């Protein structure tokens, strides 16, 4: 991913809420050294200064550009050295079922998922570059053939109890566990993510200037930032919209899921639409269960690993795909594009499930619980690796953030 980028691009902090890209590179190496060499093999630290420099809690994003970071060559030498040692260690390792870190290769899966999440973060930062056309346009999207659909169609999900979360201890993060029974009333949910066409109606109706659609916190954010459209949108002369992606300005496709909206924008759009955002329990029931289901699905379509026919993930398309392209990825309830294209905001704060146990370190999830500024996002974006694409995965961010590849799916109470 970083090979085509110049040294200056790696060291520049493109936005204060994002790390310099070379920090992510060194951090991934340090994470793998800590967990795969030191925790498993008892090796001494390569350099304690790296532990300090690449600790995300001691160094929040807005200060990382001032750190004496390794340059590209040194960072690559460091991470490649770590991985060479890990490969050598793997020759004699025992995936001891009595050791939780090693059971079924948990710690190695954790390291792979960790890097995958940072790859997505790097793409978010690159999408915020201010210079025009810094890269050649990506190859055309590989998406299935389209079909004509109603972008405002909804599906009714019957109420009742279901198992929420998972007991998977090999791939799932601690915040996805344990599985527990919850009950939701009958509700309706968008069959597809909210499209640019639908969101443009909100913008064109003056939604960003109408306080009645916004929470008090959302209105304070809106008036403080003066945002008048999703990140990247630009009004064309004479009407219509353009969108800027990775420095290239193109026509906004009305059939694509809206992308780069904050929770506050999603919530305001929901009020404009006489709707609400789904809870994460409602989202997961729509994705994992179905009529007469006896157990949850790993993915909306079943247990088969994601392919380009199921979902727009793993950077296949370099942007959201128009709705109606992934009928093979529908859930048993008929809800489509739940995984891929954009993460979807829910109304749920980020909390641990009943019986939650932090593992293997509290800094991944537990330290974020209880902060009212966070909301959970569900699903996956076009940039999400298949390693972290699953129904139970929980993303979270501040309500004001929209650099993430985030979108909307609406819900309604059924009386």
C-alpha positions as CSV (number, residue, x, y, z in Angstrom):
1,X,0.0,0.0,0.0
2,X,2.8,2.4,0.9
3,X,5.2,1.5,-1.9
4,X,4.0,4.1,-4.4
5,X,4.1,6.9,-1.8
6,X,7.0,9.4,-1.5
7,X,8.9,9.9,1.7
8,X,7.3,13.3,2.3
9,X,3.8,11.8,2.0
10,X,4.6,9.3,4.7
11,X,5.8,11.9,7.1
12,X,3.3,14.6,6.5
13,X,0.4,14.7,9.0
14,X,-2.4,15.2,6.5
15,X,-4.9,16.1,9.2
16,X,-4.5,16.5,13.0
17,X,-7.0,13.7,13.7
18,X,-4.9,11.2,11.6
19,X,-1.4,9.9,12.2
20,X,1.5,10.4,9.8
21,X,1.5,7.2,7.8
22,X,5.0,6.2,8.8
23,X,3.8,6.2,12.4
24,X,1.2,3.5,11.5
25,X,4.0,1.5,9.9
26,X,6.3,1.6,12.9
27,X,3.3,0.9,15.3
28,X,2.3,-2.2,13.4
29,X,5.9,-3.5,13.8
30,X,6.0,-2.6,17.5
31,X,2.6,-4.3,18.1
32,X,3.8,-7.5,16.5
33,X,7.1,-7.4,18.4
34,X,5.4,-7.0,21.7
35,X,2.8,-9.7,21.2
36,X,4.5,-12.3,19.0
37,X,8.1,-12.1,20.1
38,X,8.1,-10.8,23.7
39,X,4.8,-12.2,25.0
40,X,5.2,-15.6,23.3
41,X,8.9,-16.0,23.2
42,X,10.1,-13.9,26.2
43,X,12.5,-11.9,24.0
44,X,13.9,-8.5,25.3
45,X,12.7,-5.3,23.8
46,X,14.3,-4.3,20.5
47,X,14.4,-0.7,21.7
48,X,12.3,0.7,24.6
49,X,12.1,4.0,22.8
50,X,9.9,2.3,20.2
51,X,7.5,1.3,22.9
52,X,7.2,4.9,24.0
53,X,7.0,6.4,20.5
54,X,4.4,3.9,19.1
55,X,2.2,3.8,22.2
56,X,-1.1,5.2,21.0
57,X,-2.3,6.2,24.4
58,X,0.8,8.1,25.4
59,X,0.9,9.7,22.0
60,X,-2.5,10.8,20.7
61,X,-2.8,11.4,17.0
62,X,-2.3,15.2,17.0
63,X,1.2,14.9,18.5
64,X,2.5,12.0,16.5
65,X,3.8,14.3,13.7
66,X,6.3,15.8,16.2
67,X,7.8,12.5,17.3
68,X,11.2,11.4,16.1
69,X,9.6,8.6,13.9
70,X,11.6,6.0,12.0
71,X,11.8,6.8,8.3
72,X,10.4,4.5,5.7
73,X,13.6,2.5,5.3
74,X,14.2,2.0,9.0
75,X,10.6,1.3,9.7
76,X,10.5,-1.4,7.0
77,X,13.8,-2.9,8.3
78,X,12.3,-3.0,11.8
79,X,9.0,-4.6,10.8
80,X,10.6,-7.1,8.3
81,X,13.1,-8.1,11.1
82,X,10.2,-8.7,13.5
83,X,8.4,-10.8,10.9
84,X,11.5,-12.8,10.0
85,X,11.9,-13.7,13.7
86,X,8.3,-14.6,14.0
87,X,8.4,-16.9,11.0
88,X,11.4,-18.7,12.5
89,X,9.7,-19.0,15.8
90,X,6.6,-20.5,14.1
91,X,8.6,-23.5,13.1
92,X,8.6,-24.8,16.6
93,X,5.5,-23.2,18.2
94,X,2.8,-25.3,19.9
95,X,-0.7,-23.9,19.6
96,X,-1.3,-24.9,23.2
97,X,-5.1,-25.1,23.9
98,X,-4.3,-24.4,27.5
99,X,-2.7,-21.0,26.7
100,X,-5.4,-18.5,25.7
101,X,-3.1,-16.4,23.5
102,X,-2.1,-19.4,21.5
103,X,-5.3,-21.4,21.4
104,X,-6.3,-21.9,17.7
105,X,-3.7,-19.2,16.8
106,X,-5.6,-16.3,18.5
107,X,-2.6,-14.0,18.9
108,X,-1.6,-14.4,15.2
109,X,-5.2,-13.7,14.1
110,X,-5.2,-10.6,16.4
111,X,-2.0,-9.3,14.8
112,X,-3.3,-9.8,11.3
113,X,-6.5,-8.0,12.1
114,X,-4.6,-5.2,13.8
115,X,-2.6,-4.5,10.6
116,X,-5.8,-4.7,8.5
117,X,-7.4,-2.0,10.6
118,X,-4.4,0.2,10.3
119,X,-4.5,-0.2,6.5
120,X,-8.0,1.2,6.6
121,X,-6.9,4.0,8.8
122,X,-4.1,4.8,6.4
123,X,-6.6,5.0,3.5
124,X,-8.7,7.4,5.6
125,X,-5.7,9.7,6.0
126,X,-4.8,9.5,2.3
127,X,-8.4,10.5,1.5
128,X,-7.9,13.7,3.4
129,X,-4.9,14.9,1.4
130,X,-5.5,18.5,0.2
131,X,-3.5,18.3,-3.1
132,X,-5.3,17.5,-6.3
133,X,-4.8,14.2,-8.2
134,X,-1.8,13.0,-6.1
135,X,-2.2,9.4,-7.5
136,X,-3.4,7.9,-10.7
137,X,-7.0,6.8,-10.6
138,X,-7.5,3.3,-9.4
139,X,-8.6,0.6,-11.9
140,X,-12.3,0.3,-12.6
141,X,-14.4,-1.2,-9.8
142,X,-15.0,-4.9,-9.9
143,X,-18.7,-5.1,-8.9
144,X,-21.5,-7.4,-10.0
145,X,-24.0,-6.3,-12.6
146,X,-26.7,-4.0,-11.3
147,X,-30.4,-4.3,-11.2
148,X,-33.2,-1.7,-10.8
149,X,-34.1,-1.3,-7.1
150,X,-36.1,1.1,-4.9
151,X,-33.5,2.8,-2.7
152,X,-36.1,3.6,0.0
153,X,-37.5,0.0,0.3
154,X,-37.7,-1.3,3.9
155,X,-37.9,-4.7,5.5
156,X,-39.8,-5.6,8.6
157,X,-37.9,-7.6,11.2
158,X,-40.1,-9.5,13.7
159,X,-39.5,-8.9,17.3
160,X,-38.5,-11.4,19.9
161,X,-35.4,-12.7,21.7
162,X,-32.2,-13.7,19.9
163,X,-28.6,-14.4,20.7
164,X,-26.6,-11.3,20.4
165,X,-22.8,-11.3,20.1
166,X,-20.5,-14.4,19.9
167,X,-18.5,-16.8,21.9
168,X,-15.9,-17.1,19.2
169,X,-12.5,-16.9,21.0
170,X,-10.3,-17.3,17.9
171,X,-11.2,-14.4,15.7
172,X,-13.6,-12.1,17.6
173,X,-12.4,-9.3,19.7
174,X,-13.3,-9.2,23.4
175,X,-16.0,-6.5,22.9
176,X,-17.9,-9.0,20.7
177,X,-18.2,-11.5,23.5
178,X,-20.0,-13.2,25.2
179,X,-23.1,-14.2,23.3
180,X,-26.2,-13.3,25.3
181,X,-29.9,-13.2,24.8
182,X,-31.6,-9.8,24.1
183,X,-35.1,-9.0,22.9
184,X,-36.1,-6.3,20.4
185,X,-39.6,-5.3,19.4
186,X,-40.7,-5.6,15.8
187,X,-39.0,-2.9,13.7
188,X,-38.5,-1.9,10.1
189,X,-35.1,-1.2,8.6
190,X,-33.8,0.1,5.2
191,X,-33.2,-2.7,2.8
192,X,-30.2,-0.8,1.5
193,X,-27.8,1.8,2.9
194,X,-29.0,5.4,2.5
195,X,-28.0,6.6,-1.0
196,X,-26.4,9.9,-2.1
197,X,-29.8,10.6,-3.8
198,X,-31.7,10.4,-0.5
199,X,-29.1,12.3,1.5
200,X,-29.0,15.1,-1.2
201,X,-32.7,15.7,-0.6
202,X,-31.8,16.5,3.0
203,X,-29.1,18.9,1.9
204,X,-31.2,20.5,-0.8
205,X,-34.0,21.0,1.7
206,X,-31.7,23.1,3.8
207,X,-31.2,20.3,6.4
208,X,-27.8,21.6,7.5
209,X,-29.5,25.0,8.4
210,X,-32.6,23.6,10.2
211,X,-32.0,23.2,13.9
212,X,-35.1,21.1,14.4
213,X,-33.4,18.1,12.8
214,X,-30.3,18.2,15.1
215,X,-29.6,17.3,18.7
216,X,-28.2,20.1,20.8
217,X,-24.8,18.6,20.6
218,X,-25.2,18.0,16.9
219,X,-26.2,21.6,16.3
220,X,-23.2,22.9,18.3
221,X,-21.0,20.8,16.1
222,X,-22.6,21.8,12.9
223,X,-22.5,25.5,13.6
224,X,-19.0,25.2,14.9
225,X,-17.7,23.5,11.8
226,X,-19.9,25.2,9.2
227,X,-20.2,21.9,7.3
228,X,-23.0,22.0,4.8
229,X,-22.6,18.5,3.1
230,X,-20.8,15.2,3.7
231,X,-17.0,15.2,3.5
232,X,-15.8,15.6,-0.1
233,X,-19.1,17.0,-1.6
234,X,-18.9,20.1,-3.8
235,X,-21.9,21.8,-5.4
236,X,-21.6,21.9,-9.2
237,X,-22.4,25.2,-11.0
238,X,-26.0,24.9,-12.0
239,X,-26.8,22.2,-9.4
240,X,-25.9,18.6,-8.8
241,X,-22.9,17.4,-6.8
242,X,-19.3,16.5,-7.3
243,X,-17.3,14.4,-4.8
244,X,-13.6,14.4,-4.1
245,X,-12.0,11.1,-3.4
246,X,-8.2,10.6,-3.0
247,X,-7.6,14.0,-4.6
248,X,-9.8,13.3,-7.7
249,X,-13.0,15.2,-8.3
250,X,-15.7,13.1,-10.0
251,X,-19.5,13.2,-10.4
252,X,-21.3,12.0,-7.4
253,X,-23.2,8.8,-8.2
254,X,-26.8,9.2,-6.7
255,X,-27.1,5.4,-6.4
256,X,-24.0,4.9,-4.1
257,X,-24.3,4.8,-0.3
258,X,-23.6,8.2,1.2
259,X,-20.1,8.1,2.7
260,X,-18.1,10.3,5.2
261,X,-20.9,11.4,7.4
262,X,-20.7,11.9,11.2
263,X,-23.1,10.5,13.7
264,X,-24.6,13.9,14.1
265,X,-25.3,14.1,10.3
266,X,-26.8,10.6,10.3
267,X,-29.0,11.4,13.3
268,X,-30.2,14.7,11.7
269,X,-31.0,12.9,8.4
270,X,-33.0,10.3,10.3
271,X,-35.1,13.0,11.9
272,X,-35.6,14.6,8.5
273,X,-36.8,11.2,7.2
274,X,-39.2,10.7,10.2
275,X,-37.0,7.7,11.2
276,X,-34.2,6.9,13.6
277,X,-30.9,5.1,13.6
278,X,-31.0,1.4,14.4
279,X,-29.6,0.0,17.7
280,X,-26.7,-2.3,17.2
281,X,-28.9,-5.2,18.4
282,X,-31.4,-4.4,15.6
283,X,-28.6,-4.2,13.1
284,X,-27.1,-7.5,14.2
285,X,-30.5,-9.3,14.2
286,X,-31.1,-8.0,10.6
287,X,-27.7,-9.4,9.6
288,X,-27.3,-12.6,11.6
289,X,-30.8,-14.1,11.9
290,X,-33.8,-14.9,9.9
291,X,-37.2,-16.6,9.8
292,X,-36.9,-20.0,11.7
293,X,-33.1,-19.6,12.1
294,X,-31.7,-21.9,14.8
295,X,-28.3,-20.2,15.0
296,X,-26.7,-17.0,13.8
297,X,-24.9,-16.5,10.6
298,X,-21.2,-15.4,10.5
299,X,-22.0,-13.2,7.5
300,X,-25.4,-12.1,6.3
301,X,-25.3,-14.6,3.5
302,X,-24.1,-17.5,5.6
303,X,-20.7,-19.0,6.5
304,X,-18.9,-18.8,3.2
305,X,-16.0,-16.3,3.2
306,X,-16.7,-13.0,1.5
307,X,-16.2,-12.8,-2.3
308,X,-16.6,-9.9,-4.7
309,X,-20.1,-11.3,-5.4
310,X,-21.1,-11.1,-1.8
311,X,-19.9,-7.7,-0.7
312,X,-17.8,-4.7,-1.6
313,X,-14.9,-5.1,0.8
314,X,-11.1,-5.6,0.8
315,X,-10.5,-2.6,-1.4
316,X,-12.0,-4.3,-4.5
317,X,-13.8,-1.1,-5.6
318,X,-11.9,1.8,-4.0
319,X,-15.2,3.4,-3.0
320,X,-18.8,2.5,-2.4
321,X,-20.7,0.5,-5.0
322,X,-24.2,1.4,-6.1
323,X,-27.0,-0.3,-4.2
324,X,-28.6,-3.4,-5.7
325,X,-25.3,-5.0,-6.8
326,X,-25.0,-7.6,-4.1
327,X,-28.2,-9.7,-3.9
328,X,-26.0,-12.7,-3.2
329,X,-25.0,-11.0,0.0
330,X,-28.5,-10.5,1.4
331,X,-29.3,-11.6,4.9
332,X,-32.0,-14.2,5.6
333,X,-34.4,-11.3,6.2
334,X,-33.6,-9.9,2.7
335,X,-31.5,-6.9,3.9
336,X,-28.7,-6.1,1.5
337,X,-25.2,-4.6,1.7
338,X,-24.9,-4.9,5.4
339,X,-21.2,-5.7,5.1
340,X,-19.1,-3.6,2.7
341,X,-19.4,-0.2,1.1
342,X,-19.8,1.9,4.3
343,X,-19.8,1.3,8.1
344,X,-23.3,2.2,9.4
345,X,-23.9,4.4,12.5
346,X,-26.1,3.0,15.2
347,X,-27.7,4.8,18.1
348,X,-25.9,2.5,20.6
349,X,-23.1,3.8,22.9
350,X,-20.0,1.6,23.2
351,X,-20.3,-0.6,26.2
352,X,-19.2,-4.1,27.2
353,X,-21.7,-6.9,27.0
354,X,-23.0,-8.6,30.2
355,X,-20.2,-10.9,31.3
356,X,-17.5,-9.0,29.4
357,X,-13.9,-10.0,30.2
358,X,-11.0,-7.9,28.9
359,X,-8.6,-10.0,26.8
360,X,-5.8,-9.8,26.1
361,X,-5.4,-6.2,27.0
362,X,-7.9,-3.5,28.3
363,X,-6.6,-0.8,25.9
364,X,-8.3,-2.4,22.9
365,X,-11.9,-2.0,24.2
366,X,-12.5,-1.6,27.9
367,X,-10.8,1.8,28.3
368,X,-13.3,3.3,25.8
369,X,-16.5,2.0,27.5
370,X,-18.8,4.5,29.1
371,X,-17.7,7.6,27.1
372,X,-20.9,9.2,25.9
373,X,-19.1,10.8,22.9
374,X,-18.7,7.3,21.3
375,X,-21.3,5.5,19.1
376,X,-21.0,2.0,17.6
377,X,-20.8,1.5,13.9
378,X,-21.7,-1.8,12.4
379,X,-20.8,-3.6,9.2
380,X,-17.7,-3.0,7.1
381,X,-16.6,-0.5,4.5
382,X,-15.2,-1.0,1.0
383,X,-11.7,-0.7,2.6
384,X,-12.2,-3.3,5.3
385,X,-10.2,-6.5,5.1
386,X,-12.1,-9.8,5.0
387,X,-10.2,-10.6,8.2
388,X,-12.4,-8.2,10.1
389,X,-15.6,-8.5,8.0
390,X,-18.2,-10.3,10.1
391,X,-21.6,-9.6,11.6
392,X,-20.5,-9.3,15.2
393,X,-17.6,-6.9,14.6
394,X,-18.0,-3.6,16.5
395,X,-16.4,-0.4,15.3
396,X,-16.7,2.8,17.3
397,X,-15.8,6.4,17.0
398,X,-16.6,9.9,18.3
399,X,-19.9,11.3,17.1
400,X,-18.2,14.2,15.4
401,X,-15.9,12.1,13.3
402,X,-16.6,11.6,9.5
403,X,-13.2,10.7,8.1
404,X,-14.1,7.1,8.5
405,X,-15.9,5.4,5.6
406,X,-19.2,5.8,7.4
407,X,-22.8,5.8,6.2
408,X,-26.4,5.4,7.3
409,X,-29.2,2.8,7.4
410,X,-32.5,4.0,8.9
411,X,-34.9,2.1,11.2
412,X,-38.5,2.7,12.3
413,X,-40.7,1.4,15.1
414,X,-43.5,-0.9,14.0
415,X,-46.7,-0.5,16.0
